[in-house]
Amino acid sequence: MESTGPGTLAVAVAPGMPIFEVAIPYQVFYEPPLGVDPDNWYRFQLCGPRDTGHATLRDPFVALTAHDYDDLIRADTVIVPSVPDVREEPPADLVDAVRAAYERGARVASLCTGAFVLAAAGLLEGRRMTTHWRHIAALRERHPRLDIDPGVLYIDDGRILTSAGTMAGMDLCIHLIRKDLGSHAANAAARYLVVSPHRAGGQAQYLQSPVPATPADSGLAETLEWALCRLENPLTVADLATHANISERTLARRFHAELGATPLQWLLTQRLIRARELLEATDLPVDAIAARCGLGTAANFRTHFNREVGIAPSEYRRSHRPTRHEVITAPAVSG
């Protein structure tokens, strides 16, 4: 019987690709989960370089490929896992095939640094996109005109989709199933994989955000450390400038140059990072968390958290809840 599903889904493989990023779409899309009609599932293809029949991934793993880049060009959906090395240009034959697939009408999605392939193919200019936070600087250096959003898990821009780090790639794959086949199929796949059935793409990448490296003679690192120990206080730009012993205008220039943000933006980000930690690790009510993070009232905290993280504090706490014995009732305030 001819499939009535969402068509052919091709996963691109190239020599040197990390096995985990190739394995994610393979595991998600190779066969339907229980309760989903196989005739309504994807026609899965693992596509490697032409005339090889295989691609050697990160040593010692080898992916056997019954399909090649010509098949990828004809696919309805193309998924591009992480590139072998962000310091090098992605394989030209892969870039050409992805571009040709898109020009034929395919939907193209990148996982993690697979965005480097889409960028090299010219598919990302004029679009909001994302990739793993660790490699954003390298992507910007190579493609300075891209609109990169570092604060989301994945972005669906119609026929072009991009995702952040490894598990954000899993989220994007589940999102594609939900988009193509509905919540029942997406939830069935998530249950089989034992992952969250839905993390919104706008949810923030959960970066560890210590004080960024700064020039030793700038004086800014000490001020950042000082502020991190006093997040519960109503800190102002004037407070930071006074501690750094510089003018507010100079402080703003240094923040922009070294951190890519204004002082108040940086403070808000650090307060929300602290809030996430408290939501995950404590039973504190929202108003107490708001106070400990310097975000004022519970209503103000919810507004900022929803806007910046993409979900409500209560939803975040439910989805990131540790086992009960790991929950702390009231941690001491630092500083």
C-alpha positions in Angstrom: 0.0 0.0 0.0 1.3 3.5 -0.9 2.1 5.6 2.2 -0.3 8.4 3.0 2.2 10.0 5.4 4.3 13.1 5.2 6.6 11.7 2.5 10.3 11.0 2.4 12.5 12.1 5.2 16.2 12.1 4.5 18.9 12.4 7.1 22.2 13.6 5.6 25.4 11.9 6.8 29.0 13.0 6.0 32.4 11.7 7.0 33.3 12.9 10.5 29.8 13.7 11.8 29.3 13.0 15.5 27.3 9.7 15.9 24.9 11.0 18.5 23.5 13.8 16.3 23.1 11.3 13.4 21.5 8.7 15.7 18.8 11.2 17.0 16.8 11.5 13.8 17.4 7.9 13.0 15.9 6.8 16.3 13.0 9.2 16.0 12.0 8.7 12.4 13.2 5.2 11.3 10.0 3.5 12.3 6.7 4.5 13.9 6.1 4.1 17.6 3.4 1.8 18.8 -0.1 3.1 18.0 0.9 5.0 14.9 -0.1 3.5 11.5 3.1 2.6 9.5 1.3 3.6 6.3 1.0 7.1 7.8 4.6 7.4 8.8 7.7 8.8 7.1 9.6 7.0 4.4 13.0 7.2 6.1 16.3 7.4 4.2 19.9 7.7 5.5 21.8 9.5 2.7 25.5 9.6 2.4 28.1 10.8 -0.2 27.6 9.5 -3.7 29.0 6.2 -4.8 30.3 5.2 -1.4 27.5 3.2 0.3 28.8 4.4 3.7 30.1 7.3 5.6 32.7 7.0 8.4 31.5 9.1 11.3 33.6 10.0 14.3 36.0 7.1 14.5 35.4 4.2 14.8 31.7 4.4 13.7 30.5 3.8 10.2 27.0 4.6 8.8 25.9 2.3 6.0 23.9 4.3 3.5 21.6 2.7 1.0 20.8 6.1 -0.3 23.0 9.0 -1.4 22.8 12.8 -1.9 20.8 12.4 -5.1 18.1 10.7 -3.0 18.4 13.5 -0.5 17.7 16.1 -3.2 14.4 14.4 -4.0 13.3 14.1 -0.4 10.3 16.0 1.1 12.1 16.7 4.4 15.9 16.9 4.9 17.6 16.8 8.3 21.2 17.9 8.6 23.0 16.8 11.8 26.0 18.5 13.2 29.0 19.2 11.0 32.2 17.3 11.5 34.2 20.4 12.6 32.9 24.0 12.9 36.5 25.3 12.2 36.3 23.9 8.6 33.9 24.6 5.7 31.2 21.9 5.6 31.5 19.3 2.8 30.8 21.0 -0.5 28.8 18.1 -1.9 26.6 18.1 1.1 26.1 21.9 0.9 25.2 21.6 -2.8 22.7 18.7 -2.2 21.0 20.6 0.6 20.6 23.7 -1.5 19.3 21.6 -4.4 16.8 19.9 -2.1 15.5 23.2 -0.9 15.2 24.6 -4.4 13.1 21.5 -5.3 10.7 22.4 -2.5 12.0 20.3 0.4 11.7 21.4 4.0 15.2 21.5 5.6 16.0 21.2 9.3 19.4 21.5 11.0 20.4 19.9 14.3 23.0 21.8 16.4 25.9 22.9 14.1 24.1 21.5 11.0 23.2 25.2 10.7 26.7 25.7 9.3 25.6 23.7 6.2 22.4 25.6 5.8 24.3 28.9 6.1 26.9 27.8 3.5 24.0 26.8 1.2 22.6 30.4 1.5 19.4 29.3 3.1 19.5 31.3 6.3 20.0 34.9 5.3 16.9 37.0 6.1 15.7 34.4 8.6 15.7 34.2 12.3 17.7 31.0 13.2 19.6 29.4 16.0 22.4 26.9 16.8 24.3 25.6 19.8 25.3 28.6 22.0 28.9 27.5 22.1 29.3 27.9 18.3 27.4 31.1 17.7 30.5 33.2 17.6 32.1 31.0 14.9 28.9 31.0 12.8 28.7 34.8 13.1 32.3 35.2 12.1 31.8 33.2 9.0 28.3 34.5 8.2 28.0 38.0 9.8 24.6 38.8 8.2 22.7 36.0 9.9 20.0 36.8 12.5 21.0 34.3 15.2 18.8 34.0 18.3 21.0 32.4 21.0 18.2 32.1 23.5 15.9 29.5 22.1 15.8 25.7 21.7 14.6 25.7 18.1 13.0 27.9 15.4 10.4 26.9 12.9 10.5 29.3 10.0 8.3 27.3 7.7 10.5 25.4 5.3 13.6 26.1 7.3 14.0 24.9 10.8 17.1 25.2 13.1 17.8 23.9 16.6 20.3 24.4 19.4 22.3 21.7 21.1 21.9 17.9 21.1 18.6 17.5 23.1 17.1 20.5 21.4 17.5 18.5 18.2 15.4 15.8 19.7 12.8 18.5 20.6 12.8 19.7 17.0 12.3 16.2 15.7 9.3 15.7 18.0 8.0 19.1 16.9 8.1 17.9 13.3 6.1 14.9 14.1 3.5 17.0 15.9 3.4 19.4 13.0 3.0 16.6 10.4 1.0 14.0 12.2 -0.5 15.6 15.2 -0.2 15.3 19.0 -1.1 11.7 19.2 1.9 10.6 17.0 4.2 13.1 18.7 3.2 11.9 22.2 3.6 8.2 21.2 7.1 8.9 19.9 8.0 10.8 23.0 6.7 8.0 25.3 8.8 5.5 23.3 11.9 7.6 23.6 11.1 8.6 27.2 11.5 12.3 26.5 9.3 15.3 27.2 6.5 15.3 24.6 6.7 19.1 24.1 9.3 21.7 24.9 8.3 24.9 23.1 10.9 26.2 20.7 10.9 29.6 22.4 12.1 28.1 25.6 15.6 29.3 26.4 18.8 27.3 25.9 19.8 26.3 29.4 23.3 27.6 29.3 25.6 27.7 32.3 26.3 31.4 32.5 29.2 32.1 34.8 31.0 35.5 34.6 32.3 35.7 31.1 36.0 36.0 30.5 37.1 39.6 30.4 40.4 41.3 30.0 42.3 41.2 33.3 42.8 45.0 33.4 39.2 45.9 32.6 37.9 45.8 36.2 34.6 44.4 34.9 35.0 40.8 36.1 35.2 41.9 39.7 32.1 44.0 39.3 30.1 41.1 37.8 31.2 38.8 40.6 30.1 41.5 43.1 26.7 41.9 41.4 26.1 38.1 41.3 26.5 38.0 45.1 23.8 40.7 45.5 21.1 39.8 43.0 18.4 40.0 45.6 19.2 43.8 46.0 17.7 46.5 43.7 21.0 47.1 41.8 21.1 50.0 39.4 23.5 51.0 36.6 24.9 53.6 39.0 25.6 50.9 41.6 27.6 48.9 39.1 29.4 52.0 37.7 30.4 53.0 41.3 31.7 49.6 42.1 33.8 49.5 38.9 34.9 53.1 39.5 34.0 54.3 36.1 31.2 56.4 34.6 27.9 55.0 33.6 28.6 55.7 29.9 31.9 53.8 30.1 30.3 51.0 31.9 27.7 50.7 29.2 30.4 50.7 26.5 32.3 47.9 28.3 29.2 45.8 28.8 28.4 46.1 25.1 31.9 45.3 24.0 32.6 42.4 26.4 29.1 40.9 27.0 27.0 42.0 24.1 24.3 43.4 26.4 23.4 46.5 28.5 24.1 46.4 32.2 20.3 46.0 32.9 19.9 43.3 30.3 22.8 41.4 31.9 21.3 41.8 35.4 17.9 40.5 34.2 19.5 37.5 32.6 21.5 36.6 35.8 18.3 37.0 37.9 16.4 34.6 35.6 19.3 32.1 35.7 19.1 32.3 39.5 15.3 31.9 39.4 15.6 28.8 37.2 18.0 27.3 39.7 15.6 28.0 42.6 12.6 26.6 40.7 14.5 23.4 40.0 16.1 22.8 43.4 13.7 24.3 46.0 10.1 24.3 47.1 10.1 28.1 47.5 6.9 29.8 46.4 7.1 32.1 43.4 6.9 35.3 45.5 9.9 34.2 47.6 11.9 33.3 44.4 11.1 36.7 43.0 12.4 38.4 46.1 15.6 36.3 46.2 16.3 37.1 42.6 15.7 40.9 42.8 12.6 40.7 40.6 10.2 42.3 43.0 6.7 40.9 43.0 5.5 37.5 41.8 3.6 39.2 39.0 6.7 41.0 37.8 8.7 37.8 38.0 6.1 35.8 36.0 6.0 38.5 33.3 9.8 38.5 32.8 10.1 34.7 33.1 7.4 34.1 30.5 8.9 36.7 28.1 12.5 35.6 28.4 12.3 31.8 29.0 9.1 31.2 27.0 7.1 29.2 29.6 5.5 30.0 33.0 7.5 29.4 36.1 5.1 26.7 37.3 5.5 24.8 34.0 9.2 25.2 34.2 9.3 23.8 37.7 7.1 20.8 36.7 9.2 19.9 33.7 12.6 20.3 35.6 11.6 18.7 38.9 14.2 16.5 40.4 13.4 13.5 42.6 11.8 14.6 45.9 14.8 13.8 48.0 16.9 16.2 45.9 14.6 19.2 46.6 15.9 21.8 49.0 13.4 23.7 51.1 15.2 27.0 51.6 18.8 27.5 50.4 20.8 30.3 51.9 21.1 33.5 50.0 24.6 34.0 48.6 26.6 37.0 49.8 
